[in-house]
């Protein structure tokens, strides 16, 4: 039986991945940064077949080395990361985790008596701005990378660290991960970030449960040395505005501001999302199970009786969000996500190299 260590195990993707691995009867070791919130989240593992929860600060190389030595995993699924918009607000911390944390994990794995396979979670952010009107075609693993923000730069650096190692490695570049029971909020920063995105931008979403299946398969399948794009089936090729359908399924219909479309003539105003060719990843990992319509149905089921309360609250929520619309009083006609990110979080959000 394989021993699999999951970093970032208490995040959205991490929790789903741990649950998937447990269902496959593998020995699972969960690791994350200690906090009271994480300690509380870890309590739902108490009655499972998980081997244990190990607290680890990935920015501390000695802590990481101890984790790998103590747990002796056959596979490490490295999910821990600081993602947008938090990475914009804390660029130094994001780099310490996303880049240096990955470097520490790679070194610790390489120094193990039996080096494990390393499966790295990366992102479509490495491709940079994607104008859906420019005829760029579907994203593939061979599409040239051109990261536009600190997250994309950091993920690309992390990929390079992994590729340059002597480990058996697999890299999964994730699309827009969603789930039926994901939080409908995200705080003021989360809303502002989402509201800045061009409503007609392409995004290939993927259910978090399918992402978990992809990581589980990448842990053991014959995919060493491959970079694979992880997105849902063709029904997940959506426009950014379609994300409102998920909120509506939960009961929050019509709460998002109208937003703005992107300028078809400006390649630089679009976010780093697009549609993917997932033929290779599906053939290698066989992970796509949940279509977009099924995700919406599951979201309605997961909301349960809360859906009725959310429907009643929707007009109030919509009014509040409209007042926080970043484009409400902004000049111009089109969305400019990068200008909005720079104005909100500073230039460090885009260069990815400045310290906090």
C-alpha positions as CSV (number, residue, x, y, z in Angstrom):
1,X,0.0,0.0,0.0
2,X,1.4,3.4,-1.0
3,X,2.0,6.1,1.6
4,X,1.0,9.4,0.2
5,X,1.7,12.8,1.7
6,X,-0.5,15.7,0.8
7,X,0.6,19.3,1.5
8,X,-2.0,21.9,1.8
9,X,-4.3,19.1,2.9
10,X,-6.9,21.3,4.6
11,X,-7.6,23.5,1.6
12,X,-10.4,23.0,-0.8
13,X,-8.5,20.8,-3.2
14,X,-6.5,19.3,-0.4
15,X,-9.5,18.1,1.6
16,X,-11.1,16.6,-1.5
17,X,-7.8,14.9,-2.5
18,X,-7.4,13.4,0.9
19,X,-10.9,12.1,0.9
20,X,-10.4,10.6,-2.6
21,X,-7.2,8.9,-1.5
22,X,-8.8,7.5,1.6
23,X,-11.6,6.0,-0.5
24,X,-9.0,4.2,-2.5
25,X,-7.6,2.6,0.7
26,X,-4.2,4.3,0.5
27,X,-2.2,5.4,3.5
28,X,-2.7,9.1,3.6
29,X,-0.7,11.6,5.5
30,X,-2.2,15.1,5.7
31,X,0.1,18.2,6.2
32,X,-0.7,21.9,6.5
33,X,0.4,25.0,8.4
34,X,-0.8,25.0,12.0
35,X,-3.5,27.4,12.9
36,X,-6.6,27.2,15.1
37,X,-8.8,27.2,12.0
38,X,-6.8,24.4,10.5
39,X,-6.8,22.5,13.7
40,X,-10.6,22.7,13.7
41,X,-10.8,21.7,10.0
42,X,-8.5,18.7,10.7
43,X,-11.0,17.3,13.2
44,X,-13.1,15.9,10.4
45,X,-10.3,13.5,9.7
46,X,-10.4,12.0,13.2
47,X,-12.7,9.2,12.4
48,X,-11.3,8.4,9.0
49,X,-8.5,6.0,8.0
50,X,-6.0,8.7,7.6
51,X,-2.5,7.9,9.0
52,X,-2.1,11.2,10.6
53,X,-2.1,15.0,10.4
54,X,1.4,16.7,10.5
55,X,1.8,20.4,10.9
56,X,4.5,21.9,8.8
57,X,5.7,25.4,7.8
58,X,6.9,25.0,4.2
59,X,8.9,28.2,4.5
60,X,11.2,26.5,7.1
61,X,13.5,24.1,5.3
62,X,14.3,22.2,8.5
63,X,10.6,21.7,9.2
64,X,10.1,20.4,5.7
65,X,13.1,18.0,5.9
66,X,11.7,16.6,9.2
67,X,8.3,16.1,7.6
68,X,9.7,14.1,4.7
69,X,12.1,12.1,6.9
70,X,9.5,11.3,9.5
71,X,6.6,10.3,7.2
72,X,8.8,8.6,4.5
73,X,6.1,8.9,1.7
74,X,6.2,7.0,-1.5
75,X,4.4,10.0,-3.2
76,X,4.1,13.7,-2.3
77,X,1.1,15.6,-3.7
78,X,2.2,19.2,-3.3
79,X,-0.9,21.4,-3.2
80,X,0.1,24.1,-0.6
81,X,-0.1,27.6,-2.1
82,X,-1.2,31.1,-1.6
83,X,-3.5,31.9,-4.5
84,X,-5.3,35.0,-5.9
85,X,-6.3,37.4,-4.5
86,X,-4.4,36.6,-1.2
87,X,-1.1,36.4,-3.2
88,X,-1.6,39.9,-4.4
89,X,-2.1,41.2,-0.9
90,X,0.9,39.3,0.5
91,X,3.4,39.0,-2.3
92,X,6.3,38.2,-0.1
93,X,4.5,35.5,1.8
94,X,3.2,34.1,-1.5
95,X,6.6,33.8,-2.9
96,X,8.0,32.2,0.3
97,X,5.3,29.5,0.0
98,X,4.7,29.1,-3.7
99,X,8.4,29.2,-4.8
100,X,10.7,28.7,-1.8
101,X,8.3,26.3,-0.1
102,X,8.4,24.2,-3.3
103,X,12.2,24.4,-3.4
104,X,12.3,23.1,0.2
105,X,9.9,20.2,-0.6
106,X,12.0,19.2,-3.7
107,X,15.3,19.3,-1.7
108,X,13.8,17.3,1.1
109,X,12.4,14.7,-1.2
110,X,15.6,14.5,-3.2
111,X,17.5,13.9,0.0
112,X,15.3,11.1,1.2
113,X,16.7,7.5,1.3
114,X,13.9,6.5,-1.1
115,X,13.0,9.7,-3.0
116,X,9.2,9.9,-3.5
117,X,7.3,10.8,-6.7
118,X,6.3,14.5,-6.6
119,X,3.0,15.6,-8.0
120,X,2.9,19.5,-8.2
121,X,-0.3,21.5,-8.4
122,X,0.3,24.3,-10.9
123,X,-2.1,26.7,-12.7
124,X,-3.3,28.0,-16.0
125,X,-2.0,31.3,-14.7
126,X,1.4,30.5,-16.2
127,X,-0.1,31.3,-19.6
128,X,-0.9,34.9,-18.8
129,X,-3.6,37.1,-20.4
130,X,-5.8,35.3,-22.9
131,X,-8.0,37.3,-25.3
132,X,-10.9,35.0,-26.4
133,X,-11.4,37.1,-29.6
134,X,-7.8,36.7,-30.8
135,X,-8.2,33.1,-32.2
136,X,-5.6,31.7,-29.9
137,X,-7.0,28.2,-29.8
138,X,-7.3,25.8,-26.9
139,X,-4.6,25.8,-24.2
140,X,-2.3,22.8,-24.3
141,X,0.8,21.9,-22.3
142,X,2.9,23.2,-25.3
143,X,1.2,26.6,-25.4
144,X,3.9,29.2,-24.7
145,X,3.9,30.5,-21.2
146,X,3.8,34.3,-20.5
147,X,2.7,34.9,-16.8
148,X,1.2,38.3,-16.2
149,X,0.9,38.4,-12.4
150,X,2.9,37.2,-9.4
151,X,0.9,34.0,-9.0
152,X,1.6,32.9,-12.6
153,X,5.3,33.8,-12.3
154,X,5.6,32.0,-9.0
155,X,3.9,28.8,-10.3
156,X,6.2,28.8,-13.3
157,X,9.2,29.1,-11.1
158,X,7.9,26.2,-9.0
159,X,7.5,24.1,-12.1
160,X,11.1,24.9,-13.2
161,X,12.4,23.8,-9.7
162,X,10.5,20.5,-10.0
163,X,11.7,19.9,-13.6
164,X,15.3,20.5,-12.8
165,X,15.3,18.0,-10.0
166,X,16.1,14.3,-10.3
167,X,12.8,13.3,-8.8
168,X,10.1,11.4,-10.6
169,X,7.6,14.3,-11.1
170,X,4.2,15.1,-12.6
171,X,2.8,18.6,-13.0
172,X,-0.9,19.3,-13.2
173,X,-2.0,22.8,-14.4
174,X,-5.4,23.4,-12.9
175,X,-8.4,25.2,-14.5
176,X,-11.0,27.1,-12.5
177,X,-11.7,24.8,-9.6
178,X,-15.3,24.9,-8.2
179,X,-17.4,22.7,-6.0
180,X,-21.0,22.2,-5.0
181,X,-20.4,23.2,-1.4
182,X,-17.8,25.9,-1.8
183,X,-18.3,29.1,0.1
184,X,-20.4,31.7,-1.7
185,X,-18.5,34.6,-0.2
186,X,-14.7,35.0,-0.1
187,X,-14.7,38.4,1.6
188,X,-14.3,41.8,0.2
189,X,-11.0,41.1,-1.6
190,X,-12.4,37.9,-3.1
191,X,-15.5,39.7,-4.4
192,X,-13.5,42.7,-5.8
193,X,-11.1,40.3,-7.6
194,X,-13.9,38.3,-9.1
195,X,-15.8,41.5,-10.1
196,X,-12.8,42.8,-12.0
197,X,-12.7,39.9,-14.4
198,X,-14.1,40.4,-17.9
199,X,-17.5,38.8,-18.1
200,X,-16.9,37.4,-21.5
201,X,-13.5,35.9,-20.7
202,X,-13.1,32.1,-21.4
203,X,-12.7,29.9,-18.4
204,X,-12.6,26.1,-18.2
205,X,-14.0,25.1,-14.8
206,X,-13.6,21.7,-13.2
207,X,-15.3,20.2,-10.2
208,X,-13.0,19.8,-7.2
209,X,-14.0,16.1,-6.9
210,X,-12.6,15.6,-10.4
211,X,-9.5,17.5,-9.5
212,X,-9.0,15.1,-6.6
213,X,-9.4,12.1,-8.9
214,X,-6.8,13.6,-11.2
215,X,-4.2,14.0,-8.3
216,X,-4.9,10.5,-7.1
217,X,-4.4,9.0,-10.6
218,X,-1.2,11.1,-11.1
219,X,0.2,9.6,-7.9
220,X,0.5,6.1,-9.4
221,X,-0.3,6.2,-13.1
222,X,2.4,6.0,-15.8
223,X,2.7,9.8,-16.2
224,X,6.1,10.6,-14.8
225,X,7.7,13.6,-16.6
226,X,4.4,14.9,-18.0
227,X,2.7,18.3,-17.6
228,X,-1.1,17.8,-17.9
229,X,-3.9,20.3,-18.0
230,X,-6.8,19.6,-15.6
231,X,-10.2,20.9,-16.6
232,X,-13.7,19.6,-16.7
233,X,-15.3,18.1,-19.8
234,X,-16.5,20.2,-22.7
235,X,-19.6,21.4,-20.8
236,X,-17.1,23.2,-18.5
237,X,-16.0,25.6,-21.2
238,X,-17.8,28.6,-19.9
239,X,-17.7,32.4,-19.9
240,X,-16.7,34.2,-16.7
241,X,-20.3,35.5,-16.3
242,X,-21.5,31.9,-16.2
243,X,-20.1,31.5,-12.7
244,X,-23.3,33.3,-11.5
245,X,-25.2,30.1,-12.4
246,X,-23.5,28.3,-9.6
247,X,-24.5,31.0,-7.1
248,X,-28.1,30.9,-8.5
249,X,-28.1,27.1,-8.0
250,X,-27.3,27.8,-4.3
251,X,-30.1,30.3,-4.1
252,X,-28.3,33.5,-4.7
253,X,-29.8,34.4,-8.0
254,X,-29.0,37.8,-9.5
255,X,-26.7,38.9,-6.8
256,X,-23.6,39.8,-8.9
257,X,-23.2,43.2,-10.6
258,X,-23.5,43.2,-14.4
259,X,-19.7,43.6,-14.7
260,X,-17.9,44.6,-17.9
261,X,-16.8,42.7,-21.0
262,X,-13.2,42.9,-22.1
263,X,-11.9,44.9,-25.1
264,X,-11.6,42.6,-28.1
265,X,-8.9,44.9,-29.5
266,X,-6.7,44.9,-26.3
267,X,-4.9,41.6,-25.7
268,X,-3.5,42.9,-22.4
269,X,-6.8,43.5,-20.5
270,X,-7.8,39.8,-20.2
271,X,-7.3,37.5,-17.3
272,X,-5.2,34.3,-17.3
273,X,-8.0,31.9,-18.1
274,X,-9.0,30.1,-21.3
275,X,-10.5,26.9,-22.6
276,X,-8.3,23.8,-22.6
277,X,-7.6,20.7,-24.6
278,X,-7.9,18.1,-21.9
279,X,-7.6,15.1,-24.2
280,X,-4.2,14.1,-23.0
281,X,-5.0,14.4,-19.3
282,X,-8.2,12.6,-19.6
283,X,-6.6,9.7,-21.4
284,X,-3.8,9.5,-18.9
285,X,-5.8,10.0,-15.7
286,X,-9.5,9.3,-16.5
287,X,-10.7,11.8,-14.0
288,X,-13.6,13.7,-15.7
289,X,-16.9,12.6,-14.1
290,X,-18.9,15.7,-13.2
291,X,-20.4,17.9,-16.0
292,X,-21.4,21.5,-15.5
293,X,-25.1,20.7,-15.3
294,X,-24.3,18.0,-12.7
295,X,-22.2,20.5,-10.6
296,X,-25.2,22.9,-10.6
297,X,-27.6,20.1,-9.5
298,X,-25.2,19.1,-6.8
299,X,-24.8,22.7,-5.6
300,X,-28.6,22.9,-5.2
301,X,-28.6,19.6,-3.2
302,X,-25.7,20.7,-1.1
303,X,-27.4,24.0,-0.2
304,X,-30.4,22.1,1.1
305,X,-32.8,24.1,3.2
306,X,-30.3,27.0,3.3
307,X,-31.3,27.7,-0.3
308,X,-34.6,29.1,0.7
309,X,-33.0,31.5,3.2
310,X,-30.4,32.5,0.6
311,X,-33.2,33.2,-1.9
312,X,-34.8,35.6,0.6
313,X,-31.5,37.2,1.3
314,X,-30.5,37.5,-2.4
315,X,-31.9,41.1,-3.0
316,X,-30.0,42.4,0.0
317,X,-26.8,40.7,-1.0
318,X,-27.2,42.0,-4.5
319,X,-27.6,45.5,-3.3
320,X,-24.5,45.3,-1.1
321,X,-22.4,43.9,-3.9
322,X,-23.6,46.5,-6.4
323,X,-22.3,49.2,-4.0
324,X,-19.0,47.4,-4.0
325,X,-18.8,47.0,-7.8
326,X,-15.3,48.2,-8.8
327,X,-16.6,49.4,-12.1
328,X,-19.6,51.3,-10.7
329,X,-18.1,54.7,-11.0
330,X,-15.0,53.8,-13.1
331,X,-14.5,55.6,-16.4
332,X,-14.5,53.7,-19.7
333,X,-16.5,50.8,-21.1
334,X,-14.4,47.7,-20.9
335,X,-13.0,45.7,-18.0
336,X,-9.3,46.0,-17.2
337,X,-8.5,43.4,-14.7
338,X,-4.8,44.0,-14.4
339,X,-5.2,47.8,-13.9
340,X,-7.8,46.9,-11.2
341,X,-5.4,44.5,-9.5
342,X,-2.5,47.0,-9.6
343,X,-4.7,49.8,-8.3
344,X,-6.0,47.6,-5.5
345,X,-3.0,45.6,-4.4
346,X,0.0,47.5,-5.9
347,X,2.5,46.8,-8.6
348,X,3.9,43.9,-6.5
349,X,0.8,41.9,-7.4
350,X,2.0,41.9,-11.0
351,X,5.8,41.6,-10.8
352,X,5.8,38.9,-8.2
353,X,9.2,39.7,-6.9
354,X,8.8,42.5,-4.3
355,X,8.8,41.7,-0.6
356,X,6.0,42.5,1.7
